[in-house]
């Protein structure tokens, strides 16, 4: 048998998961957001700000509806922002908005089932190779996201579980 022990010196690492990703009391855990209309809003308007960086977004989740469901929203309804949502055509879609124009990275697949979603966005690549989403390892259709190379930042809080403006 092998026994593993911590080696070296120094402080042990710490981790902190802030609201909205961490339910602070048991009443907020396992909430079915779509049926209750509840959501978490980040305490700071700078949480989830994306300026002009490239990005990767990953989500493991399940929607129990074949209709529209918002997972994460940084005020897509405004001039600039982003949203990860699901509609009837697939389990996850990432939308990027700059200058009041939206580019959506769509995917196909089963909407009412568990899924693993990963989107890769290279905002400098001016071709369909610039942004693509994968659902359970299957690639969706690539999108040219270079027109959304500006800042996605806004003054709204990040909302988890419903649209920011709802």
Residue pairs with C-beta under 8 A, 6 or more apart in sequence:
6 12
18 42
18 43
18 47
19 40
19 42
19 43
20 39
20 40
20 41
20 42
20 47
20 158
20 159
20 160
20 161
21 40
21 160
23 29
23 31
23 40
28 40
31 38
31 161
32 64
33 39
33 160
33 161
33 162
34 63
34 64
34 65
34 69
34 161
34 162
37 162
37 166
38 161
38 162
39 159
39 160
39 161
39 162
39 166
40 159
40 160
40 161
41 157
41 158
41 159
41 160
41 164
42 48
42 157
42 158
42 159
42 160
43 157
44 157
45 154
45 155
45 156
45 157
47 157
47 158
48 72
48 74
48 82
48 158
49 74
49 152
49 153
50 74
50 82
50 151
50 152
50 153
51 151
51 152
51 153
52 123
52 149
52 150
52 151
53 123
54 121
54 122
54 123
54 124
55 119
55 121
55 123
56 118
56 119
56 120
56 121
57 84
57 94
57 117
57 118
57 119
57 121
58 116
58 117
58 118
58 119
59 71
59 72
59 84
59 92
59 116
59 117
60 114
60 115
60 116
60 117
61 71
61 92
61 114
61 115
61 117
62 113
62 114
62 115
63 69
63 86
63 91
63 111
63 112
64 112
65 111
65 112
66 88
66 111
66 112
67 87
67 88
68 85
68 86
68 87
68 88
69 85
69 86
69 87
70 83
70 84
70 85
70 159
70 161
70 162
70 163
70 166
71 84
71 85
71 86
71 92
71 160
71 161
72 83
72 84
72 158
72 159
72 160
73 81
73 82
73 83
73 84
73 85
73 158
73 159
73 162
73 163
73 164
74 81
74 82
74 83
74 152
74 154
74 156
74 158
74 159
74 164
75 81
75 154
75 156
75 164
75 165
76 82
76 83
76 95
76 97
76 102
76 163
76 164
77 163
77 164
77 165
78 97
78 154
78 156
79 97
79 98
79 99
79 100
79 154
80 97
80 98
80 99
80 150
80 151
80 152
80 153
80 154
81 97
81 152
81 154
81 156
81 164
82 94
82 95
82 96
82 97
82 152
83 94
83 95
83 97
83 163
84 92
84 93
84 94
84 95
84 117
84 119
85 92
85 93
85 95
86 92
86 93
86 111
87 93
87 111
88 111
89 106
89 108
89 111
90 106
90 107
90 108
90 109
90 111
90 135
90 140
91 107
91 109
91 110
91 111
91 113
91 115
91 117
91 135
92 107
92 115
92 117
92 119
92 133
92 135
93 104
93 105
93 106
93 107
93 133
94 104
94 105
94 119
94 121
94 131
94 133
95 102
95 103
95 104
95 105
96 102
96 103
96 104
96 105
96 121
96 131
96 145
96 148
96 152
97 103
97 148
97 152
98 147
98 148
98 149
98 150
98 151
98 152
99 150
101 147
101 148
103 131
103 143
103 144
103 145
103 147
103 148
104 143
105 119
105 121
105 131
105 132
105 133
105 140
105 143
105 145
106 133
106 140
106 141
106 143
107 117
107 133
107 134
107 135
107 138
107 140
108 135
108 138
108 140
109 115
109 135
109 136
109 138
115 135
115 136
116 135
116 136
116 137
117 133
117 134
117 135
118 133
118 134
119 131
119 132
119 133
119 134
120 131
120 132
120 133
121 130
121 131
121 145
122 129
122 130
122 131
122 145
123 130
123 131
123 145
123 146
123 148
123 149
124 130
124 146
124 149
125 131
125 144
125 145
125 146
126 144
126 146
127 142
127 144
128 141
128 142
128 143
128 144
129 142
130 142
130 143
130 144
130 145
130 146
131 142
131 143
131 144
131 145
132 139
132 140
132 141
132 142
132 143
133 139
133 140
134 140
156 164
157 164
158 164
